[in-house]
Amino acid sequence: MKVNAVFEGGGVKAIGLAGAVKSVEDHNITFNQVAGTSSGAIVASLIAAGYTSEELKELVMSTPFASVVKKTWVHHILYIGPAVRVFLKKGLYSGDQLEEWIDQKLKLKGVRTFGDLKPNQLRIIASDITRGRILVLPDDIKQYGLDPSRLSISKAIRMSTAIPFYFDPIKLKKLREKQTFYIVDGGILSNYPLWLFDKEARERGIQIKIPTLGFRLVGKHSNVPRKIVGPISMFQALFSTMMDAHDEKFIEDHKRFNTIKIPTLGVRTTDFKISQEACNRLFDSGYQAAERYLDRWSYSEYLKHYEQYFEYL
């Protein structure tokens, strides 16, 4: 059986996504088209490049996540170092190490650009905060005068994972134009783009034969009202709302039950110093969540009722 897959972003918590992928493969389900935001885009790109679930697990367990947040001399300036870095670069860390790591892993499978994959095989979500627009890469890179087939997948992931103020934004410029466009984490506009493949098929008048499965990272406080007591907690609530509200509305309106909900066991998005033990627990959490879901999921039921899923699109 084939499915399209959408992976939610969640930083280090994406280890749980890798566990869920293992369960999917154990059920003899293969991936057709894949998409993701932020760290979900990393998982999607590795799958598109040909990595198996066992290889994904090996990557997850052997990756030194702390190397992604490499400090420079600026960080060591007493008291004001981090603030100076953000002021100068608009981010606390460069994000270059992550891009280089992804590029190396994809090259091992003979993949570098979107042109090395099948058409429409991979979609990555990013945000253009200069124009206030969501970007579906590689297609939307044409808006900047660039060829989608020549876009580096690692660069697209670098855009999608650029958490505002945490990683530097990517700057794009059109030829013969002075305007600079700042591209950041796709999660601020759609952290869980469950709508993507089905909407595209609908717009093209294609009858949906291949279902879409969503892989979502959930914490124990996911549906609990946020307590706002000051400016910091208000900013956190505002940012979380930006990342989740649009996707939550889509899921509610369409009564979609094709989402595998993966408990994140208290792991934070930027917990780059996560222990090996916590990695194992999170991977297992993803595997068990997918097992529970797939044991009761019905492919025939999905096809029977797919029309009702798109009445709002």
Secondary structure, DSSP 8 states (H G I E B T S, - for coil): -EEEEEE---GGGGHHHHHHHHHHHHTT-EEEEEEEETHHHHHHHHHHHT--HHHHHHHHHH--GGGGG---GGGGSTTTHHHHHHHHHSEEE--HHHHHHHHHHHHTTT--BGGGS-TTSEEEEEEETTTTEEEEETGGGGGGT--GGGSBHHHHHHHHT--TEEE--EEEE-TT---EEEEEETHHHHSS-TTHHHHHHHHTT----S-EEEEEEE-TTTTS-----SHHHHHHHHHHHHHHHHHHHHHHHHT---EEEEE-TT--TT-TT--HHHHHHHHHHHHHHHHHHHHH--HHHHHHHGGGGGTT-
